[in-house]
Amino acid sequence: MTADALALSYVKTRDYQQARKAIRIATLNEGRYLDGRAREDAIKVRIQLEAATGEISDAFAWFEILKEIGPIPDDDPIAKLTSRLHAQLDDPAPLVTDGSIASDSASGFWQHTLLRRDFEFHNVRGTLDKFELRCETHGIDSAVSERAHWAVPGSWRNCWIDVHGTPGTTFQFVETIP
């Protein structure tokens, strides 16, 4: 319950990365540690924060969890947000996610579930050392370069990326359709 309140405090200050960390704690075990209405509200906040930080696949997963609690009317703001996210994925325009290696991060990495097959790094401020691309049965490690374009083979499924670097580094992660 404290993590839920902390998440809302961070939302008010527009620190969405810290808010997402707190709401992820509040929604452990699908939020079952919260009472009924608080659970539903926390899951809605989580969906909004996952979307705001570019973790669209996580927003979709939590929308499915929310639907298990009860029906979501089409005019509900979370249903509308999810529809907008689906439209964004259907649009061929590049998906740009602001990435950062948290200043307080002991591990020094940023993680993201891939939404498209091709990706690039832009506007790196600081130092990115490498990335680890992991899929169900494949993976690669590579140095990060703003001049490179990576294409994930079509046979690789359920991929995510861990980007390692110096705490405080920021960048744009750009996903495109091949």
C-alpha beads as a LAMMPS data file, in Angstrom:
LAMMPS data file: protein, C-alpha beads

178 atoms
177 bonds

1 atom types
1 bond types

-500.0 500.0 xlo xhi
-500.0 500.0 ylo yhi
-500.0 500.0 zlo zhi

Masses

1 110.0

Atoms # bond

1 1 1 0.000 0.000 0.000
2 1 1 2.893 2.343 0.733
3 1 1 4.397 1.690 -2.704
4 1 1 1.053 2.547 -4.287
5 1 1 0.942 5.897 -2.463
6 1 1 4.579 6.538 -3.343
7 1 1 3.849 5.886 -7.025
8 1 1 1.071 8.473 -6.979
9 1 1 3.424 10.989 -5.346
10 1 1 5.974 10.451 -8.104
11 1 1 3.254 10.845 -10.740
12 1 1 2.409 14.260 -9.284
13 1 1 6.059 15.330 -9.706
14 1 1 6.140 13.778 -13.215
15 1 1 8.945 11.403 -12.269
16 1 1 7.472 8.538 -14.262
17 1 1 10.512 6.256 -13.988
18 1 1 10.410 6.329 -10.180
19 1 1 6.616 6.086 -10.227
20 1 1 6.862 2.984 -12.403
21 1 1 9.337 1.392 -9.993
22 1 1 6.978 2.030 -7.075
23 1 1 3.838 0.830 -8.868
24 1 1 5.644 -2.342 -9.919
25 1 1 6.200 -3.077 -6.226
26 1 1 2.589 -2.204 -5.378
27 1 1 1.306 -4.592 -8.043
28 1 1 3.419 -7.593 -7.085
29 1 1 1.461 -10.804 -7.558
30 1 1 -0.953 -8.906 -9.834
31 1 1 -1.760 -6.474 -7.024
32 1 1 -3.322 -9.119 -4.806
33 1 1 -1.817 -7.497 -1.693
34 1 1 -4.130 -4.521 -2.241
35 1 1 -7.841 -4.493 -1.475
36 1 1 -10.373 -4.601 -4.329
37 1 1 -10.758 -0.994 -5.488
38 1 1 -7.167 -0.060 -4.622
39 1 1 -5.974 -3.045 -6.669
40 1 1 -7.953 -1.976 -9.727
41 1 1 -6.770 1.639 -9.401
42 1 1 -3.123 0.553 -8.968
43 1 1 -3.316 -1.630 -12.076
44 1 1 -4.759 1.300 -14.034
45 1 1 -1.888 3.500 -12.846
46 1 1 0.554 0.777 -13.846
47 1 1 -0.929 0.615 -17.353
48 1 1 -0.607 4.381 -17.686
49 1 1 2.986 4.386 -16.425
50 1 1 4.063 1.478 -18.628
51 1 1 2.617 3.346 -21.611
52 1 1 4.190 6.667 -20.573
53 1 1 7.635 5.085 -20.328
54 1 1 7.360 3.243 -23.658
55 1 1 6.717 -0.224 -22.259
56 1 1 3.682 -0.795 -24.444
57 1 1 3.788 -4.591 -24.281
58 1 1 3.695 -4.394 -20.469
59 1 1 0.727 -1.996 -20.679
60 1 1 -1.107 -4.548 -22.834
61 1 1 -0.289 -7.387 -20.422
62 1 1 -1.622 -5.413 -17.466
63 1 1 -4.759 -4.468 -19.394
64 1 1 -5.447 -8.197 -19.758
65 1 1 -4.992 -8.626 -15.994
66 1 1 -7.381 -5.715 -15.402
67 1 1 -9.993 -7.350 -17.647
68 1 1 -9.846 -10.480 -15.454
69 1 1 -11.049 -8.378 -12.501
70 1 1 -14.136 -7.271 -14.406
71 1 1 -15.391 -5.858 -17.686
72 1 1 -13.869 -2.601 -18.906
73 1 1 -16.303 -0.341 -20.782
74 1 1 -15.090 0.981 -24.145
75 1 1 -15.357 4.561 -22.860
76 1 1 -13.093 3.881 -19.857
77 1 1 -9.917 6.018 -20.107
78 1 1 -7.717 2.909 -19.809
79 1 1 -9.610 1.172 -22.640
80 1 1 -9.161 4.316 -24.748
81 1 1 -5.452 4.429 -23.907
82 1 1 -5.053 0.796 -24.917
83 1 1 -6.830 1.478 -28.207
84 1 1 -4.467 4.409 -28.892
85 1 1 -1.479 2.169 -28.153
86 1 1 -2.751 -0.447 -30.617
87 1 1 -3.175 2.285 -33.244
88 1 1 0.374 3.489 -32.544
89 1 1 1.715 -0.023 -33.147
90 1 1 -0.269 -0.317 -36.371
91 1 1 1.155 2.982 -37.646
92 1 1 4.336 2.416 -39.716
93 1 1 5.987 5.493 -38.185
94 1 1 9.023 4.751 -35.999
95 1 1 8.372 4.100 -32.323
96 1 1 10.638 6.267 -30.203
97 1 1 11.162 5.419 -26.546
98 1 1 13.215 7.550 -24.198
99 1 1 15.670 5.268 -22.447
100 1 1 17.883 5.971 -19.488
101 1 1 20.281 4.234 -17.195
102 1 1 18.964 5.291 -13.800
103 1 1 21.305 7.534 -11.825
104 1 1 20.665 5.415 -8.738
105 1 1 21.097 2.147 -10.630
106 1 1 23.592 -0.283 -9.186
107 1 1 23.019 -2.658 -12.094
108 1 1 23.517 -0.004 -14.790
109 1 1 21.040 -1.189 -17.403
110 1 1 17.729 -0.328 -19.072
111 1 1 15.368 -3.064 -20.220
112 1 1 12.740 -2.967 -22.945
113 1 1 10.513 -5.505 -24.698
114 1 1 10.889 -5.147 -28.468
115 1 1 7.779 -4.109 -30.339
116 1 1 9.316 -4.132 -33.827
117 1 1 12.040 -6.069 -35.663
118 1 1 14.518 -3.258 -36.417
119 1 1 16.072 -0.791 -34.007
120 1 1 18.634 1.990 -33.598
121 1 1 20.049 4.199 -30.859
122 1 1 19.852 7.987 -31.203
123 1 1 20.814 11.031 -29.127
124 1 1 23.014 9.196 -26.627
125 1 1 23.987 11.523 -23.765
126 1 1 26.560 9.755 -21.639
127 1 1 28.041 6.316 -22.242
128 1 1 26.306 3.158 -23.433
129 1 1 28.613 0.147 -23.266
130 1 1 26.654 -2.638 -24.921
131 1 1 23.285 -4.243 -25.364
132 1 1 22.135 -7.802 -24.879
133 1 1 19.284 -8.859 -27.149
134 1 1 17.500 -11.935 -25.798
135 1 1 14.762 -13.881 -27.518
136 1 1 13.137 -17.244 -26.756
137 1 1 15.907 -19.326 -28.333
138 1 1 18.451 -16.798 -29.604
139 1 1 20.487 -13.876 -28.406
140 1 1 23.339 -11.535 -29.251
141 1 1 25.549 -9.049 -27.453
142 1 1 26.840 -5.977 -29.255
143 1 1 28.456 -2.625 -28.682
144 1 1 26.108 0.347 -29.030
145 1 1 26.618 2.739 -31.925
146 1 1 24.483 5.637 -33.081
147 1 1 25.566 4.854 -36.651
148 1 1 24.315 1.255 -36.684
149 1 1 20.953 -0.266 -37.531
150 1 1 20.057 -3.707 -36.194
151 1 1 17.538 -6.099 -37.716
152 1 1 16.173 -8.998 -35.688
153 1 1 15.564 -12.127 -37.791
154 1 1 11.886 -12.891 -38.318
155 1 1 12.260 -16.334 -36.754
156 1 1 13.345 -14.864 -33.388
157 1 1 10.344 -14.511 -31.060
158 1 1 9.545 -12.741 -27.782
159 1 1 12.584 -10.492 -27.695
160 1 1 13.754 -7.986 -25.134
161 1 1 16.857 -5.863 -24.850
162 1 1 19.063 -4.934 -21.907
163 1 1 21.108 -1.803 -22.584
164 1 1 24.139 -1.343 -20.312
165 1 1 25.892 1.910 -19.612
166 1 1 26.959 4.554 -17.171
167 1 1 24.271 5.615 -14.670
168 1 1 22.657 8.859 -15.783
169 1 1 23.039 8.119 -19.500
170 1 1 19.993 8.972 -21.619
171 1 1 19.155 7.980 -25.194
172 1 1 16.365 7.360 -27.655
173 1 1 15.572 3.805 -28.650
174 1 1 13.979 3.851 -32.099
175 1 1 12.089 0.843 -33.442
176 1 1 11.113 0.633 -37.096
177 1 1 9.283 -1.724 -39.416
178 1 1 11.688 -3.366 -41.876

Bonds

1 1 1 2
2 1 2 3
3 1 3 4
4 1 4 5
5 1 5 6
6 1 6 7
7 1 7 8
8 1 8 9
9 1 9 10
10 1 10 11
11 1 11 12
12 1 12 13
13 1 13 14
14 1 14 15
15 1 15 16
16 1 16 17
17 1 17 18
18 1 18 19
19 1 19 20
20 1 20 21
21 1 21 22
22 1 22 23
23 1 23 24
24 1 24 25
25 1 25 26
26 1 26 27
27 1 27 28
28 1 28 29
29 1 29 30
30 1 30 31
31 1 31 32
32 1 32 33
33 1 33 34
34 1 34 35
35 1 35 36
36 1 36 37
37 1 37 38
38 1 38 39
39 1 39 40
40 1 40 41
41 1 41 42
42 1 42 43
43 1 43 44
44 1 44 45
45 1 45 46
46 1 46 47
47 1 47 48
48 1 48 49
49 1 49 50
50 1 50 51
51 1 51 52
52 1 52 53
53 1 53 54
54 1 54 55
55 1 55 56
56 1 56 57
57 1 57 58
58 1 58 59
59 1 59 60
60 1 60 61
61 1 61 62
62 1 62 63
63 1 63 64
64 1 64 65
65 1 65 66
66 1 66 67
67 1 67 68
68 1 68 69
69 1 69 70
70 1 70 71
71 1 71 72
72 1 72 73
73 1 73 74
74 1 74 75
75 1 75 76
76 1 76 77
77 1 77 78
78 1 78 79
79 1 79 80
80 1 80 81
81 1 81 82
82 1 82 83
83 1 83 84
84 1 84 85
85 1 85 86
86 1 86 87
87 1 87 88
88 1 88 89
89 1 89 90
90 1 90 91
91 1 91 92
92 1 92 93
93 1 93 94
94 1 94 95
95 1 95 96
96 1 96 97
97 1 97 98
98 1 98 99
99 1 99 100
100 1 100 101
101 1 101 102
102 1 102 103
103 1 103 104
104 1 104 105
105 1 105 106
106 1 106 107
107 1 107 108
108 1 108 109
109 1 109 110
110 1 110 111
111 1 111 112
112 1 112 113
113 1 113 114
114 1 114 115
115 1 115 116
116 1 116 117
117 1 117 118
118 1 118 119
119 1 119 120
120 1 120 121
121 1 121 122
122 1 122 123
123 1 123 124
124 1 124 125
125 1 125 126
126 1 126 127
127 1 127 128
128 1 128 129
129 1 129 130
130 1 130 131
131 1 131 132
132 1 132 133
133 1 133 134
134 1 134 135
135 1 135 136
136 1 136 137
137 1 137 138
138 1 138 139
139 1 139 140
140 1 140 141
141 1 141 142
142 1 142 143
143 1 143 144
144 1 144 145
145 1 145 146
146 1 146 147
147 1 147 148
148 1 148 149
149 1 149 150
150 1 150 151
151 1 151 152
152 1 152 153
153 1 153 154
154 1 154 155
155 1 155 156
156 1 156 157
157 1 157 158
158 1 158 159
159 1 159 160
160 1 160 161
161 1 161 162
162 1 162 163
163 1 163 164
164 1 164 165
165 1 165 166
166 1 166 167
167 1 167 168
168 1 168 169
169 1 169 170
170 1 170 171
171 1 171 172
172 1 172 173
173 1 173 174
174 1 174 175
175 1 175 176
176 1 176 177
177 1 177 178
